[in-house]
Amino acid sequence: MDLQDAVDLGRNAVLLTLLLSAPALVVGMLVGLAIGLLQALTQVQEQTVAFVPKLVAMFAVMAVTLPWMLTHLVDYWTELIMEIPNNL
């Protein structure tokens, strides 16, 4: 394995991590923005009011997208393991 292979491996791992975490992070951001706007309009500044809906929404998105995430992870690991003999 040369340096370029190691860089490609690291880059692919980071891109996969970003891809898999994006749905939950985007939903958390949107729910947080909506709750923050609602709190600003109603002047209710309770931290748990913002935390619990974000947590529930992120868990719901993770539950819905879990098959898609697992498919990507299995594909990545299969490709990674299949490349081991080529890089020895």
VMD Tcl script that builds the backbone (N, CA, C; Angstrom):
set m [mol new atoms 264]
animate dup $m
set s [atomselect $m all]
$s set {name element resname resid chain x y z} {
  {N N MET 1 A 0.846 -1.169 0.000}
  {CA C MET 1 A 0.000 0.000 0.000}
  {C C MET 1 A 0.893 1.235 0.000}
  {N N ASP 2 A 0.666 2.084 -0.954}
  {CA C ASP 2 A 1.451 3.312 -1.002}
  {C C ASP 2 A 0.660 4.453 -0.349}
  {N N LEU 3 A 1.264 5.612 -0.367}
  {CA C LEU 3 A 0.683 6.762 0.313}
  {C C LEU 3 A -0.659 7.165 -0.298}
  {N N GLN 4 A -0.764 7.114 -1.602}
  {CA C GLN 4 A -2.013 7.509 -2.266}
  {C C GLN 4 A -3.166 6.589 -1.880}
  {N N ASP 5 A -2.890 5.297 -1.739}
  {CA C ASP 5 A -3.935 4.357 -1.316}
  {C C ASP 5 A -4.420 4.687 0.091}
  {N N ALA 6 A -3.511 5.019 0.983}
  {CA C ALA 6 A -3.882 5.376 2.353}
  {C C ALA 6 A -4.704 6.660 2.378}
  {N N VAL 7 A -4.335 7.626 1.561}
  {CA C VAL 7 A -5.088 8.883 1.485}
  {C C VAL 7 A -6.482 8.627 0.935}
  {N N ASP 8 A -6.589 7.809 -0.101}
  {CA C ASP 8 A -7.891 7.471 -0.676}
  {C C ASP 8 A -8.775 6.737 0.331}
  {N N LEU 9 A -8.174 5.842 1.084}
  {CA C LEU 9 A -8.904 5.100 2.101}
  {C C LEU 9 A -9.447 6.039 3.174}
  {N N GLY 10 A -8.630 6.942 3.636}
  {CA C GLY 10 A -9.075 7.921 4.631}
  {C C GLY 10 A -10.137 8.850 4.094}
  {N N ARG 11 A -9.952 9.305 2.859}
  {CA C ARG 11 A -10.937 10.203 2.246}
  {C C ARG 11 A -12.283 9.506 2.094}
  {N N ASN 12 A -12.272 8.254 1.640}
  {CA C ASN 12 A -13.520 7.511 1.477}
  {C C ASN 12 A -14.209 7.280 2.822}
  {N N ALA 13 A -13.431 7.032 3.866}
  {CA C ALA 13 A -14.013 6.824 5.190}
  {C C ALA 13 A -14.671 8.108 5.698}
  {N N VAL 14 A -14.024 9.242 5.500}
  {CA C VAL 14 A -14.592 10.525 5.942}
  {C C VAL 14 A -15.841 10.857 5.136}
  {N N LEU 15 A -15.808 10.638 3.824}
  {CA C LEU 15 A -16.984 10.917 2.996}
  {C C LEU 15 A -18.157 10.028 3.377}
  {N N LEU 16 A -17.891 8.757 3.661}
  {CA C LEU 16 A -18.963 7.863 4.077}
  {C C LEU 16 A -19.543 8.298 5.417}
  {N N THR 17 A -18.688 8.723 6.332}
  {CA C THR 17 A -19.162 9.215 7.629}
  {C C THR 17 A -20.047 10.439 7.459}
  {N N LEU 18 A -19.641 11.361 6.604}
  {CA C LEU 18 A -20.454 12.557 6.343}
  {C C LEU 18 A -21.777 12.186 5.686}
  {N N LEU 19 A -21.737 11.262 4.752}
  {CA C LEU 19 A -22.950 10.842 4.048}
  {C C LEU 19 A -23.936 10.181 5.003}
  {N N LEU 20 A -23.448 9.329 5.881}
  {CA C LEU 20 A -24.334 8.606 6.789}
  {C C LEU 20 A -24.870 9.480 7.919}
  {N N SER 21 A -24.115 10.477 8.327}
  {CA C SER 21 A -24.572 11.332 9.416}
  {C C SER 21 A -25.413 12.512 8.930}
  {N N ALA 22 A -25.395 12.798 7.648}
  {CA C ALA 22 A -26.083 13.971 7.115}
  {C C ALA 22 A -27.591 13.984 7.379}
  {N N PRO 23 A -28.329 12.893 7.153}
  {CA C PRO 23 A -29.784 12.985 7.391}
  {C C PRO 23 A -30.141 13.364 8.832}
  {N N ALA 24 A -29.509 12.728 9.796}
  {CA C ALA 24 A -29.824 13.039 11.197}
  {C C ALA 24 A -29.398 14.453 11.558}
  {N N LEU 25 A -28.249 14.887 11.074}
  {CA C LEU 25 A -27.777 16.234 11.389}
  {C C LEU 25 A -28.654 17.308 10.762}
  {N N VAL 26 A -29.090 17.082 9.528}
  {CA C VAL 26 A -29.950 18.067 8.859}
  {C C VAL 26 A -31.296 18.169 9.566}
  {N N VAL 27 A -31.875 17.021 9.917}
  {CA C VAL 27 A -33.151 17.046 10.630}
  {C C VAL 27 A -32.985 17.704 12.000}
  {N N GLY 28 A -31.908 17.402 12.703}
  {CA C GLY 28 A -31.666 18.041 13.991}
  {C C GLY 28 A -31.521 19.542 13.862}
  {N N MET 29 A -30.850 19.972 12.805}
  {CA C MET 29 A -30.680 21.403 12.588}
  {C C MET 29 A -32.021 22.078 12.270}
  {N N LEU 30 A -32.825 21.454 11.405}
  {CA C LEU 30 A -34.107 22.046 11.032}
  {C C LEU 30 A -35.082 22.078 12.212}
  {N N VAL 31 A -35.128 20.993 12.985}
  {CA C VAL 31 A -36.005 20.974 14.153}
  {C C VAL 31 A -35.510 21.989 15.187}
  {N N GLY 32 A -34.217 22.079 15.380}
  {CA C GLY 32 A -33.667 23.067 16.313}
  {C C GLY 32 A -33.975 24.490 15.889}
  {N N LEU 33 A -33.894 24.744 14.596}
  {CA C LEU 33 A -34.224 26.073 14.084}
  {C C LEU 33 A -35.699 26.394 14.306}
  {N N ALA 34 A -36.560 25.427 14.023}
  {CA C ALA 34 A -37.999 25.648 14.216}
  {C C ALA 34 A -38.334 25.847 15.688}
  {N N ILE 35 A -37.754 25.035 16.564}
  {CA C ILE 35 A -38.005 25.178 18.001}
  {C C ILE 35 A -37.436 26.500 18.513}
  {N N GLY 36 A -36.259 26.883 18.032}
  {CA C GLY 36 A -35.671 28.159 18.436}
  {C C GLY 36 A -36.534 29.335 18.019}
  {N N LEU 37 A -37.078 29.256 16.813}
  {CA C LEU 37 A -37.972 30.316 16.347}
  {C C LEU 37 A -39.241 30.355 17.188}
  {N N LEU 38 A -39.782 29.192 17.487}
  {CA C LEU 38 A -40.976 29.121 18.323}
  {C C LEU 38 A -40.698 29.645 19.734}
  {N N GLN 39 A -39.533 29.320 20.273}
  {CA C GLN 39 A -39.172 29.823 21.605}
  {C C GLN 39 A -38.979 31.336 21.586}
  {N N ALA 40 A -38.419 31.846 20.508}
  {CA C ALA 40 A -38.231 33.302 20.423}
  {C C ALA 40 A -39.573 34.019 20.313}
  {N N LEU 41 A -40.505 33.404 19.595}
  {CA C LEU 41 A -41.819 34.029 19.450}
  {C C LEU 41 A -42.625 33.978 20.734}
  {N N THR 42 A -42.510 32.882 21.478}
  {CA C THR 42 A -43.298 32.727 22.697}
  {C C THR 42 A -42.532 33.136 23.957}
  {N N GLN 43 A -41.268 33.435 23.839}
  {CA C GLN 43 A -40.388 33.824 24.935}
  {C C GLN 43 A -40.296 32.752 26.021}
  {N N VAL 44 A -40.370 31.486 25.602}
  {CA C VAL 44 A -40.166 30.360 26.516}
  {C C VAL 44 A -38.732 29.893 26.290}
  {N N GLN 45 A -37.880 30.078 27.276}
  {CA C GLN 45 A -36.462 29.773 27.115}
  {C C GLN 45 A -36.049 28.568 27.960}
  {N N GLU 46 A -36.733 27.462 27.788}
  {CA C GLU 46 A -36.421 26.239 28.516}
  {C C GLU 46 A -35.571 25.333 27.618}
  {N N GLN 47 A -34.461 24.844 28.153}
  {CA C GLN 47 A -33.529 24.042 27.345}
  {C C GLN 47 A -34.117 22.699 26.938}
  {N N THR 48 A -34.892 22.073 27.811}
  {CA C THR 48 A -35.436 20.756 27.470}
  {C C THR 48 A -36.472 20.838 26.376}
  {N N VAL 49 A -37.112 21.989 26.219}
  {CA C VAL 49 A -38.082 22.156 25.146}
  {C C VAL 49 A -37.388 22.036 23.783}
  {N N ALA 50 A -36.164 22.481 23.694}
  {CA C ALA 50 A -35.418 22.389 22.436}
  {C C ALA 50 A -34.735 21.036 22.290}
  {N N PHE 51 A -34.308 20.442 23.381}
  {CA C PHE 51 A -33.498 19.225 23.314}
  {C C PHE 51 A -34.324 17.991 22.977}
  {N N VAL 52 A -35.436 17.804 23.649}
  {CA C VAL 52 A -36.222 16.582 23.486}
  {C C VAL 52 A -36.780 16.434 22.061}
  {N N PRO 53 A -37.387 17.448 21.445}
  {CA C PRO 53 A -37.868 17.258 20.071}
  {C C PRO 53 A -36.740 16.970 19.072}
  {N N LYS 54 A -35.586 17.607 19.260}
  {CA C LYS 54 A -34.454 17.317 18.374}
  {C C LYS 54 A -34.019 15.875 18.520}
  {N N LEU 55 A -33.928 15.414 19.740}
  {CA C LEU 55 A -33.519 14.040 20.009}
  {C C LEU 55 A -34.499 13.042 19.403}
  {N N VAL 56 A -35.792 13.276 19.585}
  {CA C VAL 56 A -36.812 12.383 19.040}
  {C C VAL 56 A -36.782 12.394 17.517}
  {N N ALA 57 A -36.653 13.562 16.915}
  {CA C ALA 57 A -36.617 13.656 15.456}
  {C C ALA 57 A -35.377 12.967 14.882}
  {N N MET 58 A -34.249 13.128 15.538}
  {CA C MET 58 A -33.021 12.501 15.040}
  {C C MET 58 A -33.091 10.986 15.168}
  {N N PHE 59 A -33.651 10.471 16.277}
  {CA C PHE 59 A -33.824 9.029 16.416}
  {C C PHE 59 A -34.800 8.496 15.367}
  {N N ALA 60 A -35.856 9.241 15.078}
  {CA C ALA 60 A -36.829 8.808 14.071}
  {C C ALA 60 A -36.177 8.734 12.686}
  {N N VAL 61 A -35.377 9.735 12.347}
  {CA C VAL 61 A -34.692 9.723 11.056}
  {C C VAL 61 A -33.686 8.581 10.989}
  {N N MET 62 A -32.982 8.343 12.078}
  {CA C MET 62 A -32.024 7.235 12.098}
  {C C MET 62 A -32.746 5.895 11.927}
  {N N ALA 63 A -33.921 5.754 12.544}
  {CA C ALA 63 A -34.676 4.513 12.416}
  {C C ALA 63 A -35.180 4.318 10.989}
  {N N VAL 64 A -35.595 5.395 10.351}
  {CA C VAL 64 A -36.107 5.298 8.976}
  {C C VAL 64 A -34.978 5.031 7.982}
  {N N THR 65 A -33.838 5.660 8.188}
  {CA C THR 65 A -32.739 5.532 7.223}
  {C C THR 65 A -31.754 4.419 7.571}
  {N N LEU 66 A -32.033 3.645 8.609}
  {CA C LEU 66 A -31.112 2.588 9.016}
  {C C LEU 66 A -30.828 1.565 7.914}
  {N N PRO 67 A -31.820 1.075 7.166}
  {CA C PRO 67 A -31.490 0.131 6.082}
  {C C PRO 67 A -30.558 0.739 5.027}
  {N N TRP 68 A -30.788 1.975 4.682}
  {CA C TRP 68 A -29.932 2.660 3.706}
  {C C TRP 68 A -28.513 2.806 4.247}
  {N N MET 69 A -28.399 3.174 5.525}
  {CA C MET 69 A -27.080 3.322 6.144}
  {C C MET 69 A -26.341 1.988 6.178}
  {N N LEU 70 A -27.041 0.942 6.570}
  {CA C LEU 70 A -26.400 -0.370 6.645}
  {C C LEU 70 A -25.964 -0.861 5.277}
  {N N THR 71 A -26.752 -0.574 4.261}
  {CA C THR 71 A -26.373 -0.958 2.901}
  {C C THR 71 A -25.070 -0.279 2.494}
  {N N HIS 72 A -24.972 1.007 2.766}
  {CA C HIS 72 A -23.737 1.734 2.440}
  {C C HIS 72 A -22.541 1.221 3.243}
  {N N LEU 73 A -22.761 0.943 4.528}
  {CA C LEU 73 A -21.673 0.433 5.354}
  {C C LEU 73 A -21.205 -0.944 4.892}
  {N N VAL 74 A -22.147 -1.823 4.584}
  {CA C VAL 74 A -21.781 -3.166 4.120}
  {C C VAL 74 A -21.056 -3.080 2.787}
  {N N ASP 75 A -21.513 -2.233 1.880}
  {CA C ASP 75 A -20.818 -2.059 0.594}
  {C C ASP 75 A -19.405 -1.544 0.794}
  {N N TYR 76 A -19.241 -0.569 1.693}
  {CA C TYR 76 A -17.919 -0.008 1.948}
  {C C TYR 76 A -16.985 -1.061 2.532}
  {N N TRP 77 A -17.467 -1.790 3.541}
  {CA C TRP 77 A -16.612 -2.787 4.178}
  {C C TRP 77 A -16.305 -3.946 3.239}
  {N N THR 78 A -17.262 -4.321 2.396}
  {CA C THR 78 A -17.000 -5.383 1.423}
  {C C THR 78 A -15.909 -4.955 0.452}
  {N N GLU 79 A -16.019 -3.729 -0.046}
  {CA C GLU 79 A -14.995 -3.212 -0.958}
  {C C GLU 79 A -13.642 -3.116 -0.259}
  {N N LEU 80 A -13.655 -2.688 0.983}
  {CA C LEU 80 A -12.420 -2.550 1.756}
  {C C LEU 80 A -11.743 -3.908 1.960}
  {N N ILE 81 A -12.512 -4.910 2.325}
  {CA C ILE 81 A -11.958 -6.234 2.569}
  {C C ILE 81 A -11.499 -6.893 1.274}
  {N N MET 82 A -12.233 -6.660 0.190}
  {CA C MET 82 A -11.848 -7.249 -1.099}
  {C C MET 82 A -10.545 -6.628 -1.635}
  {N N GLU 83 A -10.215 -5.415 -1.221}
  {CA C GLU 83 A -9.009 -4.756 -1.680}
  {C C GLU 83 A -7.760 -5.126 -0.874}
  {N N ILE 84 A -7.930 -5.847 0.218}
  {CA C ILE 84 A -6.779 -6.206 1.065}
  {C C ILE 84 A -5.729 -7.016 0.277}
  {N N PRO 85 A -6.124 -8.057 -0.475}
  {CA C PRO 85 A -5.092 -8.809 -1.211}
  {C C PRO 85 A -4.356 -7.979 -2.261}
  {N N ASN 86 A -5.027 -6.978 -2.824}
  {CA C ASN 86 A -4.408 -6.152 -3.862}
  {C C ASN 86 A -3.375 -5.184 -3.279}
  {N N ASN 87 A -3.488 -4.898 -1.992}
  {CA C ASN 87 A -2.606 -3.898 -1.385}
  {C C ASN 87 A -1.512 -4.492 -0.532}
  {N N LEU 88 A -1.389 -5.811 -0.516}
  {CA C LEU 88 A -0.325 -6.420 0.293}
  {C C LEU 88 A 0.989 -6.453 -0.424}
}
mol reanalyze $m
mol bondsrecalc $m
mol representation Tube
mol addrep $m
